[in-house]
Amino acid sequence: MKKLILMCIILPFFSFAQDNSEYNEELKKLEWQNGPTEAKVAEKALIKVPKDFVFLNDQNTRRFLELNGNPPKDNHYLIAPKSLKWFAVFSFNPSGYVKDNEIIDPDAILKSLKDSDGPSNEERTRLGMKPLYTDGWQVIPHYDLDSKRLEWGARLRTDNEEKIVNYTSRLLGRTGVMSAVLVSDPTNLESDIKDFKRILKNFSYSSGESYTEFKTGDKVAEYGLAALILGGAAAVATKKGFWAVLAGFFAAFWKLLAGLAVAAVAGLGSLFKKKNP
């Protein structure tokens, strides 16, 4: 099995999973929910899992992350085709209602991300991780008013010119934002994004949680759409006057702690060919 090629955007880094019988057996032990079915996501939303797709609840996603060499992470949920040629991980941030009346400036955001490469890579080096450099947009940040969905794809590279693409969706809700991060083989990214978007059409917030159900008095986030890309906490810090101290660190942190890299997951799909999860 190929090694996982990783990068960051709202989930901790995947480490390199080893292809061995023990690993495969542990993966089979996970309580895979087979589609067609409907699954809860963070007690905030529902997602319809189609036929030939699988879903993992938070406890099993935690174990999935752990099996791939990651620190166990609570409150994350996974959906994927049975082939596991790609998968997506969902997590909810109870930030409050994010106002969507902000104009996104992709060039300014990209400059901030590139400026963060220096401090980010210093921290990555300190933690024994390889540097990552921002190259540009694979998919320019864009927001859909109807679906209340913010999406973007960033291109990164390593020192030895390995190309990495990260694709992320933010689904705005009444009490916070659901993150959905796609993990895919870069060579299949375009087709996998299309599949991923079809799956996102099966996502819906539970009654009382949708963006349009906002009521006066609800918690309102202190940041907008651009900050969801750069890192919401950095924007909050800006308003509190700490930007000079935190901007470089937190803008860099999106690549250090937040997000999944595009991964080569060839080989995992064979588990489902031999035996249904």
C-alpha positions in Angstrom: 0.0 0.0 0.0 1.2 3.5 -0.8 2.2 5.8 2.0 -0.3 8.4 2.9 0.8 11.9 1.6 -0.4 14.4 4.1 -1.2 18.0 4.7 -3.3 20.1 7.0 -6.6 21.9 7.3 -8.7 21.3 10.4 -7.7 17.8 11.5 -4.5 16.6 12.9 -2.0 15.1 10.5 -2.3 11.5 9.4 0.9 9.6 9.8 2.1 6.8 7.5 -0.1 3.6 7.9 1.7 0.3 7.5 0.2 -2.3 5.2 0.2 -5.4 7.3 -2.2 -8.1 8.4 -2.6 -6.8 11.9 -3.5 -3.3 10.6 -6.0 -4.8 8.1 -7.6 -6.9 10.8 -8.0 -3.9 13.1 -9.6 -1.9 10.3 -12.1 -4.7 9.7 -13.1 -4.6 13.3 -14.5 -1.1 12.9 -18.2 -0.8 13.0 -18.7 0.3 9.4 -22.3 1.4 8.7 -23.3 0.3 5.2 -25.5 2.4 3.0 -28.2 3.0 2.2 -28.8 4.4 5.7 -29.0 7.7 7.5 -26.4 8.7 10.1 -26.1 11.4 12.7 -23.2 13.8 12.5 -22.2 15.5 15.8 -25.8 15.5 17.0 -26.2 18.6 14.8 -26.9 17.1 11.4 -27.9 14.1 9.3 -26.3 12.6 6.3 -27.8 10.0 3.9 -25.3 7.3 3.2 -25.9 5.9 -0.3 -25.6 2.3 -1.4 -22.0 1.3 -1.8 -20.9 3.9 0.7 -19.9 3.4 4.4 -20.0 5.6 7.5 -18.1 5.6 10.8 -19.4 7.3 14.0 -17.2 9.4 16.2 -15.8 6.5 18.3 -14.9 4.4 15.2 -13.5 7.4 13.3 -11.3 8.1 16.4 -10.0 4.5 16.1 -9.6 4.9 12.3 -7.4 8.0 12.9 -5.5 6.2 15.6 -4.8 3.2 13.3 -3.2 5.6 10.9 -0.8 6.8 13.5 -2.7 9.9 14.7 -3.5 11.2 18.1 -7.1 10.0 18.8 -9.5 12.7 18.0 -13.1 13.0 19.4 -16.2 14.2 17.6 -15.1 13.4 14.0 -17.1 11.3 11.5 -16.1 9.6 8.3 -18.0 8.8 5.1 -16.5 7.0 2.1 -17.2 4.8 -0.9 -16.7 1.1 0.0 -13.6 1.2 -2.3 -12.1 3.8 0.0 -10.7 5.5 -3.0 -11.5 8.7 -1.1 -13.0 9.5 2.2 -14.2 12.7 4.0 -14.1 13.6 7.6 -16.7 15.8 9.3 -16.3 17.8 12.5 -18.4 20.6 14.0 -17.1 23.8 15.5 -19.7 25.5 17.9 -18.5 28.9 17.0 -21.9 30.5 16.7 -23.7 32.0 13.6 -21.1 33.2 11.0 -22.4 36.1 9.0 -22.0 35.5 5.3 -22.2 39.1 4.0 -18.4 39.3 3.6 -16.7 39.7 0.2 -13.9 37.1 -0.1 -10.6 38.3 -1.5 -8.8 35.1 -2.7 -5.6 37.0 -3.5 -5.3 38.6 -0.1 -6.1 35.2 1.6 -3.5 33.5 -0.5 -0.9 36.1 0.4 -1.6 35.6 4.1 -1.2 31.9 3.7 2.1 32.2 1.8 3.3 34.7 4.4 2.6 32.1 7.1 4.9 29.5 5.5 8.0 30.8 7.3 6.7 30.6 10.9 4.6 27.5 10.1 7.7 25.6 8.8 9.8 26.7 11.8 7.2 25.1 14.1 6.9 22.0 11.8 10.7 21.6 11.9 10.7 21.8 15.7 8.1 19.0 15.8 10.1 16.9 13.4 7.8 17.4 10.4 8.8 18.3 6.9 8.2 21.8 5.5 5.2 22.6 3.4 4.9 25.6 1.0 1.8 27.2 -0.3 1.8 27.3 -4.1 -1.7 28.6 -4.9 -5.3 27.8 -5.3 -6.4 24.5 -6.9 -10.0 25.7 -6.3 -10.5 29.4 -5.6 -12.5 30.1 -2.4 -16.1 30.5 -3.2 -19.3 30.7 -1.2 -22.7 29.5 -2.3 -25.6 31.5 -0.9 -28.2 28.9 -1.5 -26.4 25.9 0.2 -24.6 28.1 2.7 -21.4 26.3 1.8 -17.9 27.8 1.6 -15.3 25.8 -0.4 -11.7 26.0 -1.5 -8.8 23.9 -2.5 -5.1 24.8 -1.8 -2.0 23.6 -3.6 1.0 22.9 -1.5 4.4 21.3 -2.1 7.2 19.7 -0.1 11.0 20.4 -0.3 11.3 17.6 -2.9 8.5 19.0 -5.0 5.8 16.5 -4.1 2.5 18.1 -4.9 -0.3 18.1 -2.3 -3.9 19.3 -2.8 -6.3 19.9 0.0 -10.1 20.4 -0.5 -12.3 21.7 2.2 -16.0 22.6 2.7 -17.5 24.6 5.5 -21.2 24.2 5.9 -22.7 27.1 7.9 -25.3 26.4 10.5 -27.3 28.2 13.2 -24.9 27.5 16.1 -21.6 26.9 14.3 -19.9 25.5 11.2 -19.5 21.9 10.0 -16.1 21.2 8.4 -15.9 18.5 5.7 -12.4 17.6 4.5 -11.9 15.4 1.4 -8.9 13.0 1.4 -8.2 11.8 -2.1 -5.5 10.5 -4.4 -4.3 13.7 -6.2 -4.5 11.9 -9.6 -8.3 11.3 -9.0 -9.0 14.6 -7.3 -11.3 16.2 -9.9 -13.6 13.2 -10.1 -13.5 12.6 -6.4 -14.5 16.2 -5.8 -17.6 15.6 -8.0 -18.4 12.5 -5.9 -17.8 14.4 -2.7 -20.1 17.2 -3.7 -22.9 14.7 -4.6 -22.5 13.3 -1.1 -22.7 16.8 0.4 -26.1 17.2 -1.1 -27.2 14.4 1.2 -26.1 16.5 4.2 -28.7 18.5 6.2 -28.7 20.2 9.6 -31.2 18.8 12.1 -34.4 20.7 12.8 -33.5 24.0 14.6 -29.9 23.9 13.5 -30.0 25.2 10.0 -28.5 28.5 9.0 -31.9 30.0 8.1 -33.3 29.2 11.6 -31.2 31.9 13.3 -33.0 33.9 15.9 -32.3 37.1 17.6 -30.2 36.4 20.7 -28.3 33.5 19.2 -24.6 33.5 19.6 -22.9 35.2 16.7 -19.3 34.4 15.7 -16.8 37.2 15.9 -15.4 36.5 12.4 -16.6 36.0 8.9 -16.0 33.8 5.8 -12.3 34.7 5.1 -11.4 33.8 8.7 -12.9 30.4 8.2 -10.1 29.8 5.7 -7.3 31.5 7.6 -8.4 30.3 11.1 -11.3 31.7 13.0 -9.5 32.2 16.3 -7.0 34.4 14.6 -9.7 36.7 13.5 -11.1 36.8 17.0 -7.7 37.7 18.3 -7.5 40.5 15.7 -10.6 42.1 17.2 -9.2 41.8 20.7 -6.0 43.6 19.6 -3.6 40.6 19.6 -3.1 40.3 15.8 0.6 41.4 16.0 1.3 38.6 18.4 -0.9 35.8 17.0 -1.3 36.5 13.3 1.8 34.8 12.0 1.5 31.9 14.4 -2.2 31.2 13.9 -2.3 31.8 10.2 0.5 29.3 10.0 -1.3 26.9 12.3 -4.0 26.0 9.8 -1.4 23.9 8.0 0.1 22.5 11.2 -3.0 21.3 13.1 -5.9 21.9 10.9 -6.8 19.7 8.0 -6.1 16.6 6.1 -3.7 16.0 3.3 -4.7 14.4 0.1 -3.8 10.8 0.7 -3.0 7.8 -1.5 -5.4 5.3 0.0 -5.0 2.6 -2.7 -5.1 -0.8 -1.1 -7.6 -0.1 1.7 -10.5 -0.8 -0.7 -9.5 -4.4 -1.0 -10.7 -4.9 2.6 -14.3 -4.4 1.4 -13.9 -6.5 -1.7 -13.1 -9.5 0.5 -15.7 -8.9 3.2 -18.4 -6.3 3.7 -17.6 -4.0 6.6 
